[in-house]
């Protein structure tokens, strides 16, 4: 006969299996692994092992080299697990008799009974064999189990951190789920799409019209009516003035401002790019206009003046925020390892001096409640931060919000906070985890790479049997080669190269992009990448000519954005060797993803020259003739199909289009594009998320690993009194 303890253990383990089999945990590999490890250790009496290092090294399989000081995966996954358990017990598990909880500030699971309510009394006796007596018997059994659970819990909880009631002041958190409907779809190419005014009375957001043109919209929170701001075509990276009456933005190679009540935009300055801006009380705008440099712009327009040049340290200042008082700016300093290994720094607006705030974070924001929040791989962390003394954040950062939509390429998050402490954000699709699948013209899918990951730049080998892909794991970017026949993923020695793996036509070599030129390596295990070109600028390879004699790539220029280049390539005993690169196309706009046609006579590319991104074709070599536009409603990232009469491309809303073409008397003639497949790809922003099969009959594309928590394209979440909630959470965790 089982003892009461065995009954309780069996009840807990049975509840664990019930939870893990639920819809809330479907496809959630890490949450499943972590919860099983936590419960197994707890019911076996090994709660002293439930520490961050053990959970990372053993529970999540990171190994003995796991360092919780530099890798926040345990905190992030524990936060996701808590949220998943809350959703389960609010829905599918609302009537379960045993509740499994993971309280904030602890990695020890807690188990508690949910006792059924007692039946109504009656003066009429009920036979022992009746159904009502049987039900009461089962209830009594669960009450008994509950008593034992309580006894065990009391004994164990004496060793666990107490969950004390919060005594921090402030208003309660109010969460609102909102659809930002407009005459377009929410989203832009780079930067935060939705921002909230300093007083939290208004939102401004970027939408794309059906023809692919981005524009600004405004909506007051007290009326819900959306108004389009005129003459804001091509807008991105919106930011509010301190009084909330103006919104700044970038469009068409210029930083502009427009009144939130409408009117004509005012040009503030020319700018090749904008990686974030902040508008100070003194009429100064601090803006990241070019690589390595932070500038000051008068809000009344004028020439930008340099605040600090970080390029000598190979760092790029992005996503600045002017702190109250107007003497310091908080920013993200992105180094060669990318945003996942970035630092948050303070820069003096008086003399440009810099001070480290925290490592391993991006998109830092100061809350006027006295806290710093920042993103790490899509999880929002918070720490106390003294503005008076500008001290480094105190205490261990705690996860506040999981699954914030986040760009591991550029380091921005889809999140904004008002001065009053209100927050608006968007969740990441599929929790940021992607898989690769075959997709055909009919939209049918077939799994290819089923191991979820944060992937970009999938590139098929010429025989279609291997897939080179860029990925981010625990904040570190790398390239791997997946062999489909053997279901084997092999890490590639890539540092410092980490962009756009491009196969040579014979499949023997791979070219990689980096911030210091192009690298090449044999497509074998443990091959050492060697420089192919040398540059102080970011270069991204994309396309070989059919005979392998030329490589096309795009290069970032401080004044003209991305330009298109080609370089002659030869094969030697030591691998690939390149001649001097030759400029193919340079304009004031961005041009990317240059793709050689099958006959080598044309190059297709994406360009944002006219307020939206479209696909164009030019002769190769460039004879100066006018480009031919292929897309008619926006598009980027072109692929020539092997049939030599169709050109495939991807739109900004992640659809696949195809246009038939022909060449007559040296002229490129293109027909109206049509949908190639009804499938919708995962949103990877401006970064490539597909490649074409060598036969041209299907593509391999990145898709969300799970449709769990899928939100509409226009959905945002608003949290009122968010700063008060951060204060409460940190106060509770410190006790």
N, C-alpha and C positions, 0 to 999 in steps of 0.2 A: 504493500500500500504506500502511495506517495505521501511524503510529508507536506506540510503547508508550504514550506520554502520551495519545494520542487514544483508544487502547483503554481505558485507565483512565478517562478522562473519560466515554466512552460507557458503561462499566460502572457508574459512579457515577450517571449520569443515568437509566440503565435501572432501577437499584435505587430511585432516587427515585420513579419512576412506579409501581413495584411497591408501595412503601410507601404512597403516596398513594391507591392503588386498594384498599387493604385495608379490612377491617371496622373496624380500630382508628381509621382516619381518616374513616370514613363520617360525613358531616354535620358534620365538624369544620372549618368554613370558615377560621377564623383560624389554626388549627394548620397547615392545608394551605398557606395563603398564606405564613405565616412560614417554614415549612420550605423551600418552593420558592425563596423569596428568599435564604435563607441558603446553600443549596447552589449556586444559580446564581452568587452572588457569590464563593463560595469556589473553585469550579472555574474561574472566570474570573480568579483571581488577585487579587481585590479584597477580601482579608480585612481590610485596614485600614479598610474602610467598615462593618464589622460592629460598630458601636457602638450604644448604646441610642437615641440621637437618630435615627440613620438608619433603624433598624429600625422605630421608631414613625412617623416622618414619611413614609417611603417604603414600607417593607415592609408595614406595617399600614394605610397610607393615611390617617394622621392629619393630614398636611399640615405646612406650614412652621411653624404655630403650636404644634406639639407641644412640650411641656415635660416632660422625664422627671423633673424634680424634683417636679412636682405630679401627674403622671399615671403610675401604675405599670403601665400596660397591658403594656409590653414584658416586664417581669419576670414578671408573672402569666402571660402567654401562653407565655413561654419555659419556665416551670415546667410548664405543662400539656403543652407539646410534649415535654419530656423524659419525662414520665410516659407519654405516648402511645407514644413510641418504645420505651420499656422494655416496655410491654405487647405491642407488635407483635413484637419480637424474642424475647419469652418465649413467644409463641404462633405466629401465622401465619408469622413470619419466622425461626423457629428454625433452619431449614436454609439460609437465604440465604447466598450466598457473600460478599456485601459488607455490612458493618455501618455504618450511619450513626448517629453519637452526637452529643449536645450536652451536653458536660460542664458541671457546675455551676460558676458563676463565669466562664463564657465564652460568647460568642455565636457562636463559630466552630465549625462542624460538623467532626467528625473522621470519617475513613473508614478502615476497616481490613478486611483479608480474613479470612474464616473458612475456613481450609484444610481440605479433607476429610482424614480419616485415611488413611494409606497402606495399600494392600491387602496381604494376607498374602503372603509370598514362597513360591515353589514351585520345585522342581527340574525340573519339566517345562516345556519352552519352550512359549510360547503364540504361535500364528500372529499376525502383525501385523494380519491382517484380522479377527480374532475380536472378538466383542463386548467381551470383557474388555480387549483392547488398546485398543479405541475408548474405553472408559470411562476407562482410564488416561490416554489422550491428552487427554480433556477435563479430567481432574484436573490433568494437567501444565499445560494451558493456564491453568487457574485459579491454579495455583501461580505461574506466570509473572506473571499479572496481579497476584497478591498481592505478589510481589517488587517490582514497579513501584510498587504502592500504598505499600509500605513505604518505598521510596526517596523518593517524593514526600512522604509523610507526614513522614518524618524532616526533609526540607528545610523544610517548612512549619511543623512543630511547634516548630522552634527559635524561631519568632516568637510562638507561642501560650503562654498561661499553662499552667504544668505542673499536672497533677493529682497532687498529692503524697499519699502515704499519711497518713491521720489518726493523729496521735500523742496526741490528747486522751484523757484517761482516761474510764472509764465503762463501763456494761454495754451489750451489744448491743441494738438495737431489736428488739422482739418485737411483731408485728402479728397481731391476732386479729379475725376477722370473726364477729359474734355476732348471733343472732336473739333479741330480747327478747320472748318469747312471754308473753302474759297472757290474761285473759278479755276483752280489748279490743284496740284498735289503738293503737300508739305515736303520741303527738302531743297537742298542746294548742293553744290559740288564739294565745297570745303568750308568748315566753320560751323558754329552753333546756329541752328535754324530758328530757334525761338528764344527771345529775350524778354525779360520782365522789367517794367519801369521801376525807378528807385522807390516810388511809393506803392508799388504793387497794384496800381490801378489799371494798368494797360499791358497788353502783349503786343510785340511786333514780331512777325515771322515771315520767313521766305517760302514762297511757293513757286512751282514750275507750271507754266501753262501747258496745254496739250501740245503746243508746237515746240516745247522744250525751253522756253525763255523764262528765266527766274525774275521774280519781282517781289516787292515788299507789301505786306498787309498789316493792318492794325486792328485791334479789337479791345475795347474796354471790357473789364471783367464785370461791370455792373449792368451791361445791356446785351452783350453777346453778339452784337452785329459786327460783321467783318467788313472793313473798307480797304480797298486796294489803293496804295499810294501811287499816284501817277508818275510816269517818267523815271521809274526805278528799275528798268529792264537790266538784266544781268547782275542784280544785286546779290551780295553775300556778306557774311560777317557783320550783321547789324549790331549797333551799340548805342545806348541811350545817353543823352545829356543829363547832367545832375538834376535839372528841374523837370525832366521827363517830357519836355516840349519838342525836342528834336531827336532824331535818330540818325546816327552816322552809318555809313556802309561803303563797301567797295564795289565798283562796277566800271567796266570798260577801261581799265588802266588808271582809274582815278579814285581817290577817297572823296566822298561827298557827304552832305547832310541834307535832310529834308524835314520840314515841320510835320509832326504827327497828325495835324489836322489837314494836311495836304498842301499843295503848292509846288513850285518848281524846285528841284534839287539845286543846291549850291556846291560848286566844285571847291574843295579845300586844297588839294594838291594832286600832282601826278604820282602814281605809284604802280610799280610793276605787279606788286602782290600786297596782300594784307593778311598777316597771321595774328590777328587780334588787335584791338584798340580799346582804350579807356579814356573817358572824358572827365577831366578834373573840375573842381569848383572854381578854379581861377581862369577857366577858359582855355586851358591847355589840353590837347589830346595827345596821349602817348600811344604810339603805333609801331608795330613791327612791320616795316615796309620792305626789307630785303634781308638776305641771309646774314646773320651775325650782328645786325645793327638794330638799335632801338632809337626812334626819332620822336621829337616833339613837334606838333603841328598846332598853329593857332586856330582856334575854333572859328575865327572870322576869315580863314583862308590865308595862305602864305607859304613860303618855302619851308620845308622840314629842316630842323636842325638836329644834329646828332647828339644823343644822350650818352650812349656807350657803344663801343665796338667790341663784341665778344668773339669775332671771327678768328682772332689770333689764338684763342683757346679752342678753336674748332667747335664752338658752341653757337647755337641759334636761339635768341630770345623770342619767345612766342607767348601769346595769350596773356598780355599784361593786365594788371588791375591797379589803378592809383589808390593808395590807402588814404583814409581820412587824414586831413591835415595837408595833403598835397605835397609832401616832401619825399615820399618813398613810393616805389612801384613794386608790386609783387609780380613775378613772372616765372615762366617755365624755361629753363635753360636746357635745350636739347643738344646732346653731344653726338659723336659718331655712332654710338650704339642705339640711337633712336629714342623716341618718347618713353618707351617702357623702362628705360634706364636714366631718365631725365632727372634734373634737380630743380627744386623750387628755390629761387633766390630773391633777395631784396636788392634793389638798385636805388641809390640816392639820386633824386632829380636835381640836386644841387651841384654835385661834383662827379656823379657817375660811379662812385664806389659801390662795391658789391659785397653782399653778405649771404652766406649759405643759410637756408632755413631748414630744408629737409631733403633727404636723398630718396630716390626711388618714387617720385611722384610727378604728376603733371596736372595742368589746369587748376592751379591753386587759387582759392578764393577766400578772402577774409570776411568773416561774419562780424557784424557790429556787436554781437553778443560776446565777443572776445575769443573767437575760435578760428582756426584754420581748417578748411576742408580741401581735399584734393583727391584726384583719381589715381588709382593704380589698377590697370587692366580691367577697367569698367566698374570697379567697386569704389564707392565714395568713403573716404576715411576722414575722421575728425580728431583734432587735438586742441587743447587750450593754447592761446597765443596772445602774448602781452604786447599790445600795440604801444603802450607807454614806454616800455623799455626795449622793444623790438627783440625780445629774447627768442631763442629757438623754442619751438613747441615743447611743452612739458608733458611727461608721461607717455605711455604707450598709445599709439593711435588705435582707434577702434573703428570697425566698419559700421557705417551708418545706413548705407543704401547700396543694394546690389544691382547688378545688371543695368547700369547706365550705358546708353549707347555711346560708343567711344571709338575714336580713330587711333589705332596703334601706329599708323603711318605719320599722322600730323600732330597727334597729341591733344586734340581738342575733345571735349565731351559735349553731348547734347543736354546741357544743364546750365541754368542761370539762377542767380539769387539776388533778390532785391535788398535795398538797404534796410527795409523793415523786416527782413528775415523770411520772406516768402520764396519758395523754390518752384521752378518749372523744369521738368526733365522728360526725356523719352527713354523707354526701355530698349535694350538691345534685342534684335530679332534672333530667336533661337539661342538666347543667352550668349551670343557671340561665337558659338561653336558651329562649325561648318563641316560638311562632307562633300565629296565629289561624286557626281553621277553622270552617266551618259544620258543625253536628251536627244530625241530625234525630232523630225519636222512635225510629227503629230502630237508632240508633247509627252510621249511615253518616256519614262525614266527607268534606268537600270543602275543599281549600285556599282560604284567603281572603287572609291576609297571610302570605307565605312567608318574608319576611326575618326571621331570628331576632333577638330582642331581649329585654331585661329589661322586659317589659310588665306593666302593671296597668290596671285601670279601662277596659276596652274599652267604648265607647259608640257605638252605631249612630246615624247621622242618621235623621230620620223617614222618608226615602225608602229607607233601607237600602243606599245606595251609597257612603257615606263612613263611616269609622271614626275617631273621636277616641280616642286612647290615651295614657296616661301611660307614660313609659319612662325608663330610666336608662342613660346612655352615658358611659363613662369617669368614673363617679361623679357625674355631673350629672343631676338630674331635669328633665324637660321634658314638654311636651304636643306631640303631632304629630297631623296629620290625614292619614289614608291614603285615597286615591281608588282604589277597586278597578278601575274601568273603565280608568284610565290607568296603573295600577300605580305610583302616585306618592305618596311620603311627604313631607309638607311640615311642617317645624318650625313651631310656633306660638309667638308671642311671649307668654310666660306669666308671667315673673318678676314678683312673688314667688309667683304662684298655680301650683299643680302637682298638685292633687287632683281626681279625679272630674269630668272634663269632661261637662257635661250640656247637651244640645241643647234649644233652645226648640222648641215644637211645629211652627213654620213652618220650622225648619232654618236660620234666618238668624243666630241668635246662639248663643253658648256661654257657660255659667256655669261658673266654676272655683272650687275651694276653696283656702283658704290658712290660715295661722296668724294672719292679720289681717283675716279676714272673707271675703266672697264677691266675686269679680270677674266682669265680663262683657265680652264682646268680640264683634264681628261675626265670623262664621265664614268669614273670607277671609284671604288671605295678608297678612302684615305688619300686621294690625290690632292696635291697642294696647289691652290690657285696662285697664278702668277699674273703680274700686270700685263694687260694688252694695250691699253692707252694710259696716259698719265694726265691728270687734270686736277685742279683745285675746285672743280664744280661737280655736282651730281650728274652722273651719266647713267642712262637706263637703256640697255640693249633691247631690241625688239624683233628684228627680222633679218634673216640671211637671204641673199639672192639665191635662186634655185641651184646655181652651180657652186655656191659657197664662196664666191670670190669677193663679195661685198657684204658688209653688215650695216644695217641702219639702226640709229639710236637717237634718243633725244637728250639734250643737255640743258641744265638750268643756267640761265644768264641773269645777272642781277638787274639788268635794265630791260631786257626783252622777254623775260620768262623762259619757257622751254622752247628751244630751237631744234631743228632737225638736221642731222648729220649722217654721212655715210663714211665708211673707211674700207680700203682694200685689205683683204685678209688672205694670207697664204698658209699652207700647211707645211710644217717642218717636222723633223724628227722629235723636236721638243714640244710639239703642239702647234697652236696657232700663233701667227705673227702678224702684226698690223702695221700698215704704212701710216702716213700722216692723215688724220681725219680731214674731210672736206665738207664744208657747209653746203647743205641742200636748200634750206629755207629758214629765213629769219624775218619775223615781222614784230610789230609791237604787241601782238597777242601771243597766247600760248599755243604751241603745236606739239602733239604727242603721238606716240605709237605709230611710227612710220613703217609701212608694210609693203615689201616688194611684191609686184604682181608675178604670176607664174612665169611670164616671159621676160621679166626683168625690165620692161619698158616703162613701167608706171610705178608710182608710190602713192598709196592711200594713207591718210592720216586724219587725226581728229584735231579740230581747231576751235577756239573760243573767240574768233575774230569779230563776230558780229552780234555780241550780246548773248549768244547761246552757243553751245557746242554742236558742231556738225561734222560730218565726214566728207572729206574732199579728196580729189585725185589730181595729181600733176604728172607730167612726163618726167622720166628719168633718162639722162640728166635733165635738170631743170633748165628749160630754154627760155624762161621768162614769160611763157604764155599764161593766160588766165586759168585759174584753178576751176575744176568742175565739181559742183556740189552734188553729193550722192544722196544724203539724207534730206528729208523734207519736213521733219518734225523733231529735229534734234537727234544727235547720235555721237558716238565716240567709239574708239577701239575697233578698227576694221580688220576683217580677215578675208583674203581672197580664197574662194572655193576652188578645188582642183579641177572642176569642170570647165574653167576658163571663160565662163560667161555669167558668173554671179559673184557679188560682193556682200558678205555678211557683216553686220555691225551690231553693237549693243547700244541701247538708249539709256538715258539717265534714270528711267523708272524700271530698269533691269529687264527689258524685253529684247527679243532678238528679231531683227529686221533683215531683209535681203533685197538687193536690187539687181536686176539683170542689166548687163552692159554689153556693148560691142564696140569695136574700133573700125571706123570707116575713114579711109584716106588720111590716116594719122590723127583723126579726131576721136576723143573718148565720148561715147554717147551712152547715157544711162537712162533706164526706164524708172517709172515711179516705184518706190520701195513698197514692199508688202510684208506682212508678218511671216516670219520663217517658222516659228513655233509658238503655241499658246503658253508655253512655260514661262514662269517668272523666276529669275535668278536671285541669289542672296545679294543683299545690298552691301557692296564693298566700296562704295563711293566712287572716286575717280580711278581706283586701282582695278586692274584686270581680274576677272573672275571666271574666265572660260578659255578654251582652246578648241580648235577644229580637228576632228579625226582626219588622218591622212587620206581617207576615201571621200571626205566631204559630206558624208551622209548623216553625221551626227556630231554633237559637240560634247566635250566633258566640261561640266559646269559646277560651280560651288553653289550649294543649297543649304538652308538652315538644317542643322542636325536634328532639330525637333521643332514642331509647330506649337509647343507648349507656350502659353502666355503670348501667343501671337496677337499683335495689335494692328489696327487699321493704319493705313499710310498717313492719316491725319491726326492720330491720337497723341495726346500729351497728358502728363500727370502734373497737377498743381498741388503743392503742399503749403497751406497757410500756417504761419507760426512755426515754420521749420527750425528757425534759430532757437526758439524755446525748447523744441524737442531735442536738439543737439545738446543744449545745456543740461536738460534732465538726464539724458543718456550718459553724458560724461560724469555728472554728479553721482549717478547710481553706480557707474563702473568704478569710481574712485573709492567707494565705501567698502 
